[in-house]
């Protein structure tokens, strides 16, 4: 088991650990934020030592090192998000600036070790250090580094994640076209990895694959939303179901409804340390449900933060046995070179919490048979055991590379599960598509509706309702036409993938999903409890089309939207970018002559500001940047959240450190505070629009320059505040 899970179990604080982000699906893999820490605890457990000594999981001669590692705090580990084009710039910044400043540094008499990259993680994108959260927070020498970590984490450029928690997504071997299910996803670090893998090619705004991230706990789903939202992907959907009974979904395949089978499934199940009788049956049910929904030839990774074979090899053996050859364990010994691991075991015993041992099911007394089940024991048939290849499982021991304990098994589905072979596939012929009509489909999970822009007629749709939808569609088409001309949207722009989260009145925010996510929404609205999906691409101007289009661009979705925009794009040099990010509303006269020429004859309103690196200037920022901007009568400004501004400035070498800030960053927020921020009503969004409109009115009417406050007091701070508040509990509405 992970050492933190074991310790907190002794304090009867499992639930609190989960709520603070202790691991996907209840497993202890993911780390909490950069703030805080856990109370000192007694690191002695006689029963634990007796159990694992007897099992012989730890190699001979390594027991003392194993126990010593368990008693030491975990090193802080971080991962640079890998799908953004500027990941290399972040890595360069870390190595050349912040890591260098740690050389020869001592804190409280302890020498700070230089961070080391995880040798088995690709492209040096994961690092660990002996710096604890407590040291990071209290040391003045480390405050600049701490602020960097906090700010970059909020931008989604860095993720704090326990090292072993990074393994399952890597072993899934995800490609951008894969349909992925994350069964027990909260708090979301592994989900974020999966999203990054989908977006391996940043030149493709809409990968063919998607991630459906599920968690049984509604509150933890919002932590998951917060984590996934930072990556700004249109290919993620967060749902709220019991993983052991997550419903079959359907998709439209060439006009026919088919059952959705996933190419990749992450099954990071809850684990409960020595209380195996409480969790093993749940783990097996979740794993069974996972392989049922896995496509033939697909790969499922089963993982726990436990070292206990009853929660690991016993579950896998039971799953293999009931599959009757439909599943096999993949040999991943050559994958992740550099990762130290132990093979799975084939022999073990079962022990109760009172220390009583059982070697076989027949030895279990009748009064214990509700707790101890036959599936908890190893397979006795040697031939059957040999075909299972349990040694292909892998177990990570804490002392081998200073990590938490972890177990992983990779399963390949060769054929349908035996109990599914006679199950008929859904081949329901969908109604013919007709003209400009829409259809609503009620979501029983949250009581709101989905309105789909691409026409699919429901068989029993009332004519009155259809007429209302036709009128709505006509109105939307007119507005889309105006904005389409304003931004010169490419004919390939998938306007039918736009969605909104309001049913009545003006749509204040427009979101976008990939066509595959739209397909899932369209065909399963009555089955799914959708918590969140879609990336914000436009926000409404309350002044309507006074500035050419009723909607202005949103930074959150600009990288998704930009490939389809062919007008109102202003290429700027790096000095212009610095002005945009450090001054609130600078006069046009402050920009380069090239930029002034480009905007001279351009109408006021929302614009795209694009920076392209110059290979002949290697010391300048070498990754492209796309920013949302606003051209006023006499000024030009960027509408970018504060942390994202700070990120770009750091990458350009601009010092943005401010000692002893008055307000702590989001790492101080409790789970309840994050939940409260996420479920704010849409009235809060009005504040953003009012802020924007007051600025644009001022520019249009008087053309005066506002005060040039530093980036920390930017007027766009309001966008940063509401960045994570637009996650409505309503079912999204496709336009």
Secondary structure, DSSP 8 states (H G I E B T S, - for coil): --HHHHHHHHTT-HHHHHHTT-SGGG-S-S---SS----------HHHHHHHHHHT-S-TT-HHHHHHHHHS---EEEEE-SSSTTHHHHHHHIIIIITGGGTT-EETTEE----EE-TTSGGG-EEEES--HHHHHH-GGGHHHHHHHHHHHHHTSEEE--GGGGHHHHHT---TT-EEEETT-TT-HHHHHHHHHHTSSTT-SS-S-EEEEE-S-HHHHHHHHHHHHTT--TTEEEE---GGG----EEEETTEEEE--EEEEEEE----TT-HHHHHHHHHHHHHHHHHTEEEEEEEEEEES---TTTTHHHHHHHHHHHTTSEEE---TTSSTT---EE--S---EE-TTS-EESSGGGS-GGGTTTS-GGGS----HHHHHHHTGGGSEEE-HHHHT---EEEEEEEE-S--GGGTT-----EE-----SS--EEEE-TTTS-EEEESS----TT--HHHHHHHHHHHHHHHHHHHHHHHHHTB-TT--GGGEEES-SSS---EEEE--HHHHHHHHHHTTT--EEEE-EEEEEE-TTGGGGSSSEEE-GGGHHHHGGGB-SSEEE--HHHHHHHHH-SS-BGGGS-HHHHHHHHT--SEEEEEEE---TT-TTS--S-EEEEEEE-SSBEEE---HHHHHHHHHHTT-----SS-SS--GGG--HHHHHHHHT--THHHHHHHHHHHHHHHHHHHT--------GGG-TTHHHHHHTT----SS--EE-
